[in-house]
Each structure stands twice: as C-alpha cells, then as structure tokens.
Amino acid sequence: MCAVFGAFNCKEAARVTYFGLFALQHRGQESSGIVSSDGDSLKIHKGTGLVAQVFREKDFLHLKGNLAIGHNRYATSGRSDGHTQPVHRKNSILAISHNGNLPSVKKIKQFLKEKSVDCSGLNDSELMYEAIRYFLLKGFELEDAIKECVPYFSGVYCLLVMTKDKIAAIRDACGIRPMVIGKLNGGFVISSETCALNTVGAQFIREISPGEMVIFTKSGMRSYKVLPPTQKIDIFEFVYFARPDSVILGKSVNEVRKNFGRRLAVEYPVKADIIVPVPDSGIPASLGYSEVSGIPFDFGLIKNRYVHRTFIQPTQKLREKDVEMKLNPMKHVLKDKRVVVIDDSIVRGTTSKKIVSMIRAAGARQVHLLISSPPVKYPDFYGINTPNQKDLIASTMTDSEITKFIGADSLYYLSFKGMIDATGLQESIFCTSCFSGEYPIDIGERMKNIEFEINIYRKNNLLPLSA
C-alpha cells in the first residue's frame, strides 16, 4: 500500500518525482523520500511525515539529475522512522523503492546468510536491496542482478531499482499492486497509479505486466519476462486504496465504485429520506445508490481535509483519534431523517461505530449502514496493515452482533458476486484474499496462524480489539 514513483531522462527528475509522490499521498503518509542521480552519484533526501513536510525548495538543489525514484511509506514491516525509503546506503551504487510486502523472508535471509551478508534489523525491502546489491558488487548488470534475485523474493512487490544511469521497474508474478508507465517530454515516468501521470503531465503508455521487468536506459525502454504471469490485482484497490481518478486494467476506479453503489441499491433497497456518504471513498457508491434508488444524496458528514486517511494509521489509538478529528455531522441535514450511510468497508469497526453515534447524536431517526464491499474476514499479507485476524470484526462477530455493536438500525454488505460483477472484469484476475481467504501468492509460515488465531479467540469468547 505504499507509493512508488520514478522519472527517467526527465529534466529536474527529483522535482517531477516530488509532484508524483504528492499525487500518491493517499497510498502512504508516514514518510517520504527521493533519490536522484546526476549520472555520477546518487543523492538522497527523506524523512518522516507527508510529502509537503519532508521536502523544501532547498532540498532540490541537492537532488540534481535526470533520474530519480521516490517513495511514500505505509508501514507494514518495521517502524516507519527507522525504515524510510527509498532504501539507500551512503556512497552506495543502488537505491530501491518497494510497494508491497514479503510475507515470508526465509528464502532471501537464507541466501544472504550464505553470502555472509548481515541481515540483522532489516525489513523485507532492505533484504531485497541487499540481495540486488550483492550481485551488483559482483559485477552483474542491473537487469541480470535482478533476475538472479527474483527467485528469493517470496511475496508481493512493485519495485523501482536505480543505479547512477538506469532504472528498473519490476512487478511480482500476480501483479497484486498496480504499476504504470508514462511518457514525459522524451523521458519516462513510472507510477503506482495513473492519477500521478496526470499530475506531472505525462502520457499514459501502459501498465507493467505481472512478472515483467522494464529497464530504462539511455537507449530507451526494454522489457523482460522474469516470472510466469498470473494476473491477480488486489480488488481492494477498487474498493478503497486507489484514487478515484485512476484507471486500473482499463477501468475507471470512480465508475467501478459507482457500480458498487448501484448494485447495493438493487441487493438491499432501504426506505430512507437521505443517502449520506462517508467521505471520501464512500462518495461514488453513495451516488450510485442514490441514482438507482431515487433517494436524495447529501453531505451529512463533512470531512476535515487536513486529517489524513484513518484506516491506514498504524495504531488503534491513532485511528480512534483521527476519526474524532476527521468528520463533523451536519445537524440540519440529518435531524429527524431516516439515513442510509454508505462506507466502502468495515475492517475493525472503530470508524463505523463512531460515525453511527455521530449521526444519531445529530438527531437522525434511523441509521442504516450499507457497505460497498463484502465482510473483511481475513488478514492481508500483501501490504495492508491488517495482520491479525482477531482485529477484523467480521471474523469474530456475526452480522447481527456487529449491527448491535456499531449501534445501527441495520447493516448490509455488498455481496461478493455483486462486487465482482460491478467491476466488469472476470473474478479470475482478482486477488480477493481479505474477503475469501484465498491467497494467490504463498504466505508461507503465516498461513498456519490464520484459523488458529480465530479459533483461540472464539474458544475464549473474546471480542476483537475494536470492541
């Protein structure tokens, strides 16, 4: 769920990358960084905080050159203050930016241990860095070094790898996370999402295919198939993660989210006076529901634009504080109304409970919560911060128990089939692990913990942490 962005053969590449990262801020808000190359050496600037907090004008005087890669971090492996990206060692020949997660690092750790490389304290991204660096130091070309390392990368990755004169972009065999290429004034840009291409004025060329490595050099762009591809884009990109103005697999994210709402209105019609979205990700589905149902749409919750995304805060305490600061109910819109409130998902239940309480306190007669995705019952090991199944409210409570816990008059989820149909794409191309428990990329030793954890919690009659 991090953001990666790169610029090759672009004037002031670091500045271009800065604007690309700014457009991708929604994918990670804990830290940001850029590495640039002037053809002779790599320069870096990174720190904790949002893009606009990390970078100042003076920093770009240091980040010279026509090559750059950047990263916005959303931590799922290691603390953000100690593992900011891009990964780069002082005076090193290499830098990498990684979006994704390696649920198992046994293979890569074993390889590095055999090569006498110290792995202590390294997270998955840093282990990948050390593996590639090992082969570069042995005299391998960048593309050959990456080919040697790919068998040790057990998991999900969209990688940007940069040396002083090359950038490589690599996507895992399933293409769990999105990654695209654009053209800009004779150069190239690589981005997690198409929305950032629009921001920097680049022309979309294509998506990087699952299992593909693309190398950018002075002679142009070259493609290599490094793994047999099996497309499995994470459907949660459509549900929540991606910006609505992005396009994935040829589909407008905004239009797919409207389709979620249209399908929800067919599956679960509610007698109500008003449709209220949970901003911002609930807005498209609410518009779709209103369109089909004929119930008026209005903004009953106003978002503080200076509070960032609640779901991707790394701790429960921070998430709860953010919800209090993030939304304010519009009493004149909600008072004495039967309200349908639409959100994209329920993960821990924290946000939903507070929102329902807010709306009731504003004078609503009824509050019906509709969710434009199925129940999230399984943890993600591919880059989302839901590692423990006991934290997922739909895994430890029935629908009626959740309804009572959050204080709603009714609760309804979009069906799994309805979600798939609304995308206009085949189910076979999606990773649906958080809904179905089917993991297309082996999660290794973590698989045994899933049902074990949940059985322990049911046996002891313990509620999820959000309760």
N, C-alpha and C positions, 0 to 999 in steps of 0.2 A: 504494500500500500504506500510505498514511498514514491517520490517523483524523480525521474532522471531526464536530463536534457543535455544535448551536446550540439556544438557548432563546429563545422569543419570548413576551412577555406572561406571564412567569413570575416570581413573587416570588424575589428573590435569584438572578437568572438565572445569574450567574457561578458561584455555588456548585452549582447544578444542572448546569452545564456541566462543572465540575470532576469531579463524580461520573460524568458521562457519559464523559469522557475517561479516567477511571480504569478504567471497564469496557472501554474500547477500547485499553488499553495495548499489547495484543498486536500492534496494527497499526503501531506506531511507538514507538521507545524512545530516540531521540536528543535530542529536545527537545519541549517542550510550551508552550502559551500560550493565553491567553484575552483577548479584547477585549470590553468591556461598554459599554453606553450607558444613560445616565440620561434620555435624551430631548433633552439639550442638547449633550453632547460624548462622545467615545469615550475610554475609558481602557484601558490595556493592561498586562499583566504576562506575560512569557515568559522562558524560559531553557533551557539545555541540561540534559538529564537526564530522569529519569522524572517522571511527574505529581506523585508524593508528594515528590519532591526539589525541584521547581520552585516549588511553592506552599506558603505558610504562612498561618496564620489571619489575620495582619495584612494580607496581600495583598488579602483580600476586603473590607476596609474601604475600599480604593481602588477596587475593581471594583464600583461600585454600579450599580443599574438593573435593569430588567425585560427587557433584551435582552442577549444575549451569544452569541459564537461562539468555538469553541476548536479546537485542532489538536494532534495528536501527529505528530511528523515521523519519517519513514523516508526517508533521503536517497537520491535517485537523480539529482538535478540540483543540483550545488553542494554546498559543505560545510555541514554542519548548524549549525556555530557561527556562520556568517555569514548564514544564510538561515532562521532560525527563523520560525515562523508562529504566529498569523495575520500576514499582511503588513499593515503599518500604518505610515504616515508621521506624524511628530509634527505635532499640530494638524490632521491630515487629516480629511476628511469620510467616509472609507471604510476598511474592513478586509475582507480575504478570507482564507478557509481553503480549501486546494486538496488534494484527494486524486486522484492520477493523474499523468500525465506527457504533455507535448507533445513527441513525438519530432522534430518539425520546428517551428522557430520563425521560419522565413523570412518568412511572411506577416505575423506580428504585429510583427516587427522592422522590416520594410519600412514598415508602416503608421505605427509610432511615429516612425521616422526622417523620414517625410514630414511629420509633425506637429511636428517639432523637439523630440521628447522623447528625452532621453538614455537609452540602453539599456545603457550600459557596466556590466559586472559583474552584470547582472540575470539571474536564472534564469527558468524558464518561468512560475512562479507570480507572480513580481514583474512580468513583462511583462504578464500578464493584468491585474494590479492597475493598472498604468499606463494600459492601454487603457481600462478602465472609468472610471478617474479622469478621463481626458481628457474624456470625454463628460459626466460629472457637472459638471465645471467649466464646460462649455459650456451648462449649464442643463437638461440632459436629466433626466427622471425615472429612477430606478434601473432599472426594468424596460426602459425604452427604451434606456438606455445599454448594457445587457447585450445586447439584441437587435442593436444596431449592432456589438458586438464579436464575437459568436459566429462570424461567418464567418472571423475571423482566428485562432480557436482550433483549431489542427490537431492533434488528439490526444484524449487521454482526460482527463476531469475530472468529479469531483463537487465542485462549488463552493458554498461559503456566502459570500455577499456581504452586508455590513452597512453601513448608514448609521445616523444617530442615531435613526431611527424606523422602519426597515424591515429585513427580512432576506429575501434571495432565495436559493433553492436551485436549482441547475442541474445537470443530468446530460447527458453527451455523447450523441450520437445512438445509440450502441450500448449504452449502459449497462454498460460494461465492469466498473466497480466498483459495489457496492451502495450504496443510499441510501434511507432510510425516514423516514416522518413519524409522530409520535405526538402524543397529546393529554394535557395535564397541567394539571389544575385550571383549566380555562378557557383555558389557553395552549397553545402548540405546542412540540414539540421535533423536531429533525432530527438524524439519526444515520447513521453509516456502516453500523451493524448493529443488528438488533433487540435483541441482548443488552443494549445500553446503555439501551434503553427500559425494560426490566425493572428495571434497577438504580435508575433515578430514579423508578420507579413510574408511568411513562407508559403509556397505552393505545395499542397499535398501530392506526394508521389505514390506511396503505397504503404501498407503495413509490412513490418518484418514478419516473415512466416515463422510458425513454430519450428524449432530445430534449426533455424537459419543463423548464420553469422555473416554480417556485411562489413567489409573492410573499406574504409575511406582513406585514400592516399592521394598524392599529387596527380596520379594518373587517372583518378576517378573512383568509381564505386564498384567493388567486386563482391559477388555473393558465393557463399559456400554452404552446402548442406552438411551440418555436423552431427545431426541426430535424426532418426526417422520420425517424421512429424505425425502427431495426432492432435488435431485442434480441440482444445478444451478450455475456452475462455471462461473465466470465473463470471457466472451470471450476476454476482453481487456488484460487478462493475455497472451493469444496467440498473440494478435495484437502488444503489446508493453511491458508490465511490466516484464514478466518472462525473465530470462536469456535464450539465445537460446540453451544452452546445458542442460537445464532442460527438464524433461518429466512430462507431466500432463495428467492424465487419459489414460496413456499408449501411448500418442502421443508425438513425438519429437517436441518441440517448433520450432526448426530451420526448420524442414521439413514442418511443417504447414505454416510457413512464406514463404518458397519457393513456396508452393502450392498457397498462396495468389497471388504471382507474376505470376505464370503460368496461373492462372485463369484471372488475369488482362490483360495478353497479348492476351488471347482469346476474352475477352469482349471489349477491347479497343486497337486494333493494331494502332501504330503510325509510320509514316515514319520518321525515325531519323537515325543519324550516330552513336550515342553512348548512352548507358544506364549508368546513374550516380546515385548511392545510396546516401541518406542522412545517414551518419554513426551515430550509428552502426545499429540501429534497421531496417533501410531500406535496408541493405545489402542482407539478404536472399531473400526478394521479388524481388530485382533487379536481382539477379542470376536466379531466376525462370522465370522472364520476358525475360531475355536475352536468356535463354535456348529455350523457345518456339518461340520467335520472330526471333532469329538469329542475332539480333543487338548486337554488341560487348559491353561488360561490362568493365568499367574502373572507377578508383577512381578519380573523378573530384573535390571532396571535401575532404580535409584532416582534420582529427579531432585532436585537441589538447587533448591528453589523460589525461591531468591534470585538465580539466574542466569537472565537473560532469553533470548529466542529466538535460537538460534545462527545460523540461516540468514540473518536479516536484519541481522547485524552488517556494517558497511560494508567491512571489510578482511579479507583472508585471515588475517593474523596474529591479529586479534581473534577470528575464528571458531574457529581452532585452539585458542586459549587457553580459550575458553568451553567447548568440548567436554570438555577435560580437567577443568574445574571442575564441569561440569553433571551428569554421570552417574557413578554408582557401581554396580559389579556386585555382585549378591547371590550369593556363592560357594556357600552352602548350597542355593540354588535351582538353580544352573547346573551344579554339579560332576557329571561323568560323564553328562550328559544330551545327547541329540540335540535341538538347539534350533532352532526356527523363530523368527527375529526379524523383526518387521514394522515397516517405516517407511513414511511417506507418499510420499517421493520421494528420488531421488538427483540432486543438482544438480552439485556439484563433486567429490564423492567423499570429501571431507575427513572428514565426520562418520561415514560408513559404515565407512571403514577403521579408524578408532579404536574404533568400537563392536564390530566383529568381533574386533579384537585384545583388547579388554577381556573379552569373553565367553570367548574361548579361554584367556586368562590365568586366568580364574576356574575353569577345569577342564572346560569343555564338550567333549564328544567330537566333535560335529559342529555346525557353524553354517550354517544355510540362511537367506539373506537374501531376503525377499519384499517387494516394493514395491507399494503400493496405488495406483499410477498408472503410465502408460507412461513410457518414457525421455524425459527432458527434453533435446531436441536443438537447440532454437532459442532465441536470446536474447529477452528481453521488453523492449519499448519503451514499455510502458503503466504503469510504476510499480513494477516489481520490479528489484532490483539484480542482474541478470544481463546486462549489456550486451554482453559479448564471448563469441562462440560458442566460442572456444578455451578458455574457462573451464568449459565444460559437458562433463563426462567422457563422456557418451553420444554426443557429436559427434566425439570423437577416438579412441575405443576401441570395439572390438566387445564384445558381452556377455561372451564368454569372457575377453577381456583385462581387463574391469572386475572379473569374478569373481576372477581371479588377483591383480589389484592390491589389492582390498579384503581378500583372504585368506579368502573364504567357500568352503564346500563346493559351494554352488550359489547361483544368483541368478535370480530370476524377477520380471518386471514384470506388473502387470495389463494386459490388452490394451486398446487404445483403445476397441474396441466394448464391452468389459466395463465400462469406466469410464463411458461414456455411458449404457449400459443401467441401471447401478446408480443413476443419478440419478432415473430415472423421467421424464425430460424429453427433448425432441427435440434431436438433435445440432445442428440449425439455429439454436438460440437461444444456443449457446455460442461464446465465443472460446476456441480451443484452440491458440493460436499457439505456445506453448512446446513442444507435442507435435507439431504438424502443420506449423508454419512458415507457416500461413495467417493473415495479419494483416487483420482486418476494417476497421481504420482505417489509412489510408495512413501509412506511417512515413517517407515522403519520401526524403531522401538517404541514410538509414541502410540502406535495402534492399540497395544495391549492395555493402555491406561483408560481408553475412552469408556467402554462399557463397565470396566472395573470401578472407575470413579463414581459413575452414576448409580451403580448397584449399591455401593457403600452408602451413598447419601440417602437412597430410598430406604435401605435397611434401617438406618438410624433416624429416619423421619426428620432429616434436616432440610431446611429451606435453602434456596440459593442465596448467595451473598447479598444480592439486591434486596432481599426481604429482611 
